[in-house]
Amino acid sequence: MAVKYIPEPFRIKMVEPIKMLTQKEREQKIKEAKYNLFNLAGQDVYIDLLTDSGTNAMSDQMWAGIMRGDEAYAGSSSYYKLLEAGKDIFNYDYIQPVHQGRAAEKVLFGAMLVPGKIAISNMFFDTTRAHVELCGARALDCVVEEAKDPTKRAPFKGNMNVEKMEKTILQYGPENVGLVVMTITNNSAGGQPVSVQNIREVAAVCKKYNIPLNIDAARYAENAYFVKLREEEFKNKSIKEIIRAIFDCGDMFTMSAKKDTIVNMGGLIGVKDATSPLILLIKARCISFEGFTTYGGLAGRDLEALAIGLYEGLDENYLKYRIGQMEYLAAHLDDAGIAYQSPVGGHGVFVDAKAMFPQIPYYEFPGQVLAVELYKEAGIRACDIGSYMLGNDPDTKQQLHAEFEFTRLAIPRRVYTQSHFDIMAEALIAIKERAHKIKHGYKITWEPPILRHFQAHLTPVDK
């Protein structure tokens, strides 16, 4: 089906040259990288879809803010601008800057989780799961069943399975549940949105059992835009009003501001209640790990850009264009019969590598196979969101079998044009045509114990 490309709601003011290596060069580069896309040099990548985190193009106003940044160690004017923006948008009493999302998790989770505790989510992403496990706790997913079928179209496939969540709480005992995490949008499930109604239901269960609810808010603006499009109650509400409705449900939030806030570095922690004893723990841990509370590991110029980016990410014209890019690429895949997590999510297209390579078992990592093939085909760097990323069971050390075997094409904000999206589609179509000839995947020859996919070495399975 033909989908019109949404025109960019901006004009380009500065460019960065990129180049395409030859196929022979790309094959040599990925071999030297031990078949791990993270090991490639950025200059050897033509279209970089490894992540949408910190890879965005900032606006002229944000760059102007960089020049205005106040670099005072304590109490800079840039910090107070960020504080004002955070309180205005989220209506939380306490806002703590940190250098990125995993720093927010390190600071907050370490204050709430200990060995023997569990944390429950609609679906944990890699670093969030790792920070739960680094505390000695265990991370359990309770995503809705329809999310597990990439071909099934449902409006809110990121939702929590509330019934399963409550059964899990009762199984382990409410006193052993350290926190519940609502990830919006649900990255591991394919960038799928979560409804406000679902968040309200989760919040009610948390209140019933006196369990704190944390919102993982990396892509909160994209989630709010989906809510406006798909949830009847909010069709006439502003993005800011929808965000307020979402965050009214939580007790605290963690955020990588490198996504929807469109900056290259930054993160936030928010606590709703100014009297919460958790705030003192956050401050102490922030000072120990990140820096003084009023800069949290960021330069003043980063704080200034972040305060501006919080508002830019809420613009509905921008969000229409942002989601429209995903729909454009997804429409090309529909025409070619290429399966992906549908309907398409907010920050990328999650191609169903298991459907493309049904002959490759999960322990040979079909999502990684497709990622490597994309680089060899067109210089595109993507990443596995499947069994390779999921890793090993923290107790048995056995390879886990992921619910999905996706290859994620994460789209940086305000970076690539329609021509780049056409190249993405053409590369996937070319790979699909020869997919049946690829009989085997990869095996790991070396891996670290935590977050292995960032560093592991792989080699082709030769049978």
ZAMARGU-4260 file (C-alpha; in steps of 0.2 Angstrom, whole numbers, plus 5000, padded with zeros to 4 digits):
<rodrens>
0) 5000/5000/5000 | 5006/5017/4996 | 5010/5028/5011 | 5015/5047/5008 | 5031/5052/5017
5) 5028/5065/5030 | 5037/5081/5025 | 5050/5086/5038 | 5044/5100/5049 | 5061/5108/5048
10) 5074/5113/5036 | 5092/5107/5036 | 5105/5119/5042 | 5121/5109/5044 | 5126/5092/5036
15) 5138/5078/5041 | 5147/5069/5026 | 5144/5050/5026 | 5151/5037/5014 | 5147/5019/5008
20) 5161/5006/5008 | 5161/4993/4995 | 5153/4976/4999 | 5170/4968/5000 | 5176/4981/5012
25) 5160/4979/5023 | 5162/4960/5024 | 5180/4963/5030 | 5175/4976/5043 | 5161/4965/5050
30) 5173/4950/5051 | 5186/4961/5060 | 5172/4967/5072 | 5169/4949/5077 | 5152/4950/5069
35) 5147/4962/5083 | 5139/4978/5076 | 5144/4988/5091 | 5162/4985/5087 | 5161/4994/5070
40) 5168/5011/5068 | 5155/5024/5065 | 5164/5030/5050 | 5162/5013/5042 | 5143/5014/5043
45) 5132/5022/5030 | 5115/5023/5039 | 5117/5020/5058 | 5101/5013/5065 | 5110/5004/5080
50) 5100/5015/5092 | 5090/5031/5093 | 5098/5035/5110 | 5109/5051/5109 | 5110/5050/5090
55) 5098/5064/5087 | 5100/5081/5078 | 5098/5095/5090 | 5089/5111/5084 | 5096/5129/5082
60) 5088/5134/5099 | 5096/5119/5108 | 5113/5123/5100 | 5110/5141/5106 | 5106/5134/5123
65) 5123/5125/5123 | 5132/5142/5121 | 5121/5149/5136 | 5125/5135/5148 | 5130/5140/5165
70) 5144/5129/5171 | 5143/5133/5190 | 5147/5118/5200 | 5132/5120/5211 | 5115/5129/5208
75) 5118/5134/5190 | 5105/5144/5181 | 5104/5130/5168 | 5099/5118/5182 | 5085/5129/5188
80) 5078/5130/5170 | 5078/5111/5169 | 5070/5110/5185 | 5056/5122/5180 | 5053/5113/5164
85) 5053/5096/5172 | 5040/5101/5185 | 5029/5110/5172 | 5028/5095/5161 | 5028/5080/5173
90) 5021/5089/5189 | 5033/5079/5200 | 5040/5088/5215 | 5058/5082/5214 | 5068/5082/5197
95) 5086/5075/5197 | 5097/5076/5182 | 5109/5062/5178 | 5120/5059/5163 | 5109/5046/5155
100) 5095/5033/5158 | 5106/5019/5165 | 5113/5031/5177 | 5095/5035/5183 | 5092/5016/5185
105) 5109/5014/5194 | 5104/5028/5206 | 5086/5023/5209 | 5086/5005/5208 | 5100/5003/5220
110) 5090/5012/5233 | 5075/5001/5231 | 5081/4983/5226 | 5091/4971/5236 | 5095/4952/5234
115) 5079/4942/5236 | 5068/4955/5228 | 5059/4955/5211 | 5054/4969/5199 | 5040/4967/5187
120) 5038/4976/5171 | 5027/4976/5155 | 5045/4972/5147 | 5062/4976/5153 | 5075/4982/5141
125) 5093/4976/5142 | 5101/4990/5153 | 5085/4991/5164 | 5085/4972/5167 | 5104/4972/5170
130) 5102/4985/5184 | 5089/4975/5192 | 5101/4960/5192 | 5116/4970/5197 | 5106/4974/5213
135) 5104/4955/5216 | 5086/4956/5212 | 5077/4947/5198 | 5067/4955/5183 | 5050/4947/5177
140) 5040/4952/5162 | 5021/4953/5161 | 5018/4960/5143 | 5001/4956/5136 | 4999/4941/5125
145) 4995/4950/5109 | 5013/4957/5109 | 5020/4940/5106 | 5012/4939/5089 | 5021/4951/5077
150) 5008/4949/5064 | 4993/4953/5076 | 4988/4971/5075 | 4982/4979/5091 | 4983/4997/5097
155) 4992/4995/5113 | 5004/4980/5112 | 5015/4987/5125 | 5002/4985/5139 | 5005/4976/5155
160) 4996/4960/5157 | 4988/4966/5173 | 4980/4949/5178 | 4997/4940/5176 | 5006/4955/5186
165) 4994/4952/5200 | 4996/4933/5200 | 5015/4936/5200 | 5014/4948/5215 | 5004/4935/5225
170) 5016/4921/5220 | 5031/4930/5226 | 5023/4940/5240 | 5020/4958/5239 | 5033/4961/5252
175) 5046/4954/5240 | 5041/4965/5225 | 5053/4980/5226 | 5045/4990/5212 | 5034/4989/5196
180) 5041/4997/5180 | 5030/5003/5166 | 5041/5005/5150 | 5033/5018/5138 | 5034/5015/5124
185) 5038/4996/5127 | 5055/4995/5118 | 5058/4976/5119 | 5040/4973/5112 | 5044/4983/5097
190) 5042/5001/5102 | 5024/4997/5106 | 5013/5010/5115 | 5004/5008/5132 | 4987/5015/5135
195) 4983/5027/5149 | 4969/5015/5155 | 4982/5001/5157 | 4994/5012/5167 | 4979/5017/5178
200) 4975/4998/5181 | 4993/4994/5185 | 4994/5009/5197 | 4978/5003/5206 | 4986/4985/5208
205) 5002/4994/5215 | 4992/5004/5227 | 4982/4989/5233 | 4999/4980/5238 | 5009/4995/5242
210) 5021/4993/5229 | 5030/5008/5221 | 5027/5011/5202 | 5041/5018/5192 | 5038/5024/5174
215) 5053/5021/5162 | 5049/5037/5152 | 5063/5036/5138 | 5049/5038/5124 | 5035/5046/5134
220) 5031/5059/5120 | 5029/5046/5107 | 5018/5035/5119 | 5007/5051/5122 | 5005/5053/5103
225) 4999/5036/5101 | 4987/5038/5115 | 4980/5053/5106 | 4978/5043/5090 | 4971/5027/5098
230) 4963/5030/5115 | 4945/5038/5114 | 4946/5048/5130 | 4962/5058/5124 | 4958/5061/5106
235) 4955/5080/5109 | 4968/5082/5123 | 4985/5090/5120 | 5001/5080/5121 | 5006/5089/5138
240) 4989/5084/5145 | 4991/5066/5140 | 5008/5066/5148 | 5001/5073/5164 | 4988/5059/5164
245) 5001/5046/5162 | 5013/5053/5176 | 4999/5056/5188 | 4999/5037/5189 | 5017/5034/5194
250) 5027/5037/5210 | 5043/5040/5202 | 5051/5040/5184 | 5067/5036/5176 | 5071/5043/5159
255) 5085/5043/5146 | 5083/5060/5139 | 5093/5054/5124 | 5077/5049/5115 | 5061/5059/5116
260) 5070/5075/5123 | 5081/5074/5107 | 5098/5078/5116 | 5114/5069/5114 | 5117/5066/5132
265) 5106/5067/5148 | 5094/5058/5159 | 5081/5062/5173 | 5074/5055/5189 | 5058/5061/5195
270) 5049/5058/5212 | 5031/5064/5214 | 5030/5067/5233 | 5042/5080/5240 | 5041/5072/5257
275) 5047/5055/5251 | 5062/5048/5261 | 5068/5041/5244 | 5074/5058/5239 | 5088/5059/5252
280) 5094/5042/5245 | 5093/5048/5227 | 5103/5063/5232 | 5116/5053/5241 | 5118/5040/5227
285) 5119/5054/5214 | 5133/5063/5223 | 5142/5047/5225 | 5140/5041/5207 | 5136/5056/5196
290) 5141/5072/5204 | 5133/5085/5214 | 5114/5085/5214 | 5112/5101/5203 | 5122/5094/5189
295) 5121/5075/5190 | 5135/5071/5179 | 5130/5084/5165 | 5139/5100/5160 | 5128/5116/5162
300) 5127/5117/5143 | 5119/5099/5143 | 5106/5105/5156 | 5102/5120/5146 | 5099/5110/5130
305) 5089/5097/5140 | 5077/5110/5146 | 5074/5116/5128 | 5072/5098/5121 | 5059/5093/5134
310) 5047/5105/5126 | 5053/5102/5107 | 5049/5084/5109 | 5031/5088/5113 | 5027/5097/5097
315) 5013/5088/5088 | 5019/5092/5070 | 5036/5084/5075 | 5028/5069/5082 | 5017/5067/5067
320) 5032/5067/5056 | 5042/5056/5068 | 5028/5042/5068 | 5025/5045/5049 | 5043/5040/5045
325) 5040/5023/5054 | 5024/5020/5044 | 5032/5024/5028 | 5046/5011/5030 | 5033/4999/5037
330) 5022/5001/5022 | 5036/4996/5010 | 5039/4980/5021 | 5020/4976/5019 | 5021/4978/5001
335) 5036/4966/5001 | 5029/4953/5013 | 5042/4956/5026 | 5035/4953/5044 | 5038/4965/5058
340) 5031/4969/5075 | 5014/4977/5069 | 5007/4990/5069 | 5024/4999/5068 | 5030/5007/5084
345) 5036/5024/5088 | 5055/5024/5087 | 5060/5010/5075 | 5054/4996/5064 | 5057/4979/5073
350) 5059/4966/5058 | 5054/4948/5063 | 5070/4939/5059 | 5063/4923/5065 | 5050/4924/5051
355) 5064/4929/5038 | 5075/4915/5044 | 5064/4901/5051 | 5078/4888/5048 | 5090/4897/5060
360) 5087/4892/5079 | 5086/4905/5093 | 5103/4899/5099 | 5111/4904/5083 | 5103/4922/5084
365) 5092/4925/5069 | 5091/4944/5074 | 5109/4945/5074 | 5110/4936/5057 | 5099/4949/5049
370) 5108/4964/5057 | 5125/4957/5050 | 5116/4955/5033 | 5110/4972/5033 | 5127/4979/5035
375) 5135/4968/5022 | 5120/4973/5010 | 5120/4991/5012 | 5131/4998/5026 | 5116/4999/5038
380) 5120/4996/5056 | 5105/4989/5066 | 5104/4977/5082 | 5097/4961/5088 | 5082/4962/5100
385) 5081/4944/5103 | 5089/4929/5112 | 5107/4936/5108 | 5103/4952/5118 | 5093/4943/5131
390) 5108/4933/5136 | 5109/4919/5149 | 5099/4915/5164 | 5107/4924/5179 | 5105/4908/5190
395) 5108/4894/5178 | 5119/4903/5166 | 5109/4894/5151 | 5105/4903/5136 | 5088/4911/5137
400) 5075/4909/5123 | 5067/4926/5119 | 5049/4929/5116 | 5054/4938/5100 | 5069/4937/5087
405) 5069/4955/5081 | 5081/4965/5071 | 5078/4983/5077 | 5080/4998/5065 | 5080/5012/5077
410) 5078/5028/5069 | 5088/5044/5075 | 5077/5059/5077 | 5078/5073/5063 | 5093/5064/5055
415) 5088/5054/5039 | 5078/5058/5024 | 5066/5049/5013 | 5080/5042/5002 | 5088/5034/5017
420) 5072/5025/5021 | 5071/5019/5003 | 5088/5011/5005 | 5083/5003/5021 | 5068/4995/5012
425) 5078/4990/4997 | 5091/4982/5008 | 5078/4971/5017 | 5069/4966/5001 | 5086/4960/4994
430) 5090/4950/5010 | 5073/4942/5010 | 5075/4936/4992 | 5091/4926/4997 | 5086/4922/5015
435) 5083/4904/5011 | 5101/4902/5006 | 5107/4907/5024 | 5107/4890/5033 | 5116/4894/5049
440) 5118/4909/5061 | 5132/4913/5074 | 5139/4906/5090 | 5148/4916/5104 | 5166/4913/5106
445) 5168/4926/5121 | 5156/4935/5131 | 5156/4946/5147 | 5144/4941/5161 | 5132/4956/5160
450) 5125/4965/5144 | 5135/4954/5133 | 5129/4960/5117 | 5138/4976/5118 | 5155/4967/5118
455) 5153/4948/5114 | 5163/4940/5100 | 5154/4929/5087 | 5159/4918/5073 | 5148/4910/5060
460) 5141/4893/5063 | 5149/4881/5051 | 5140/4864/5050
</rodrens>
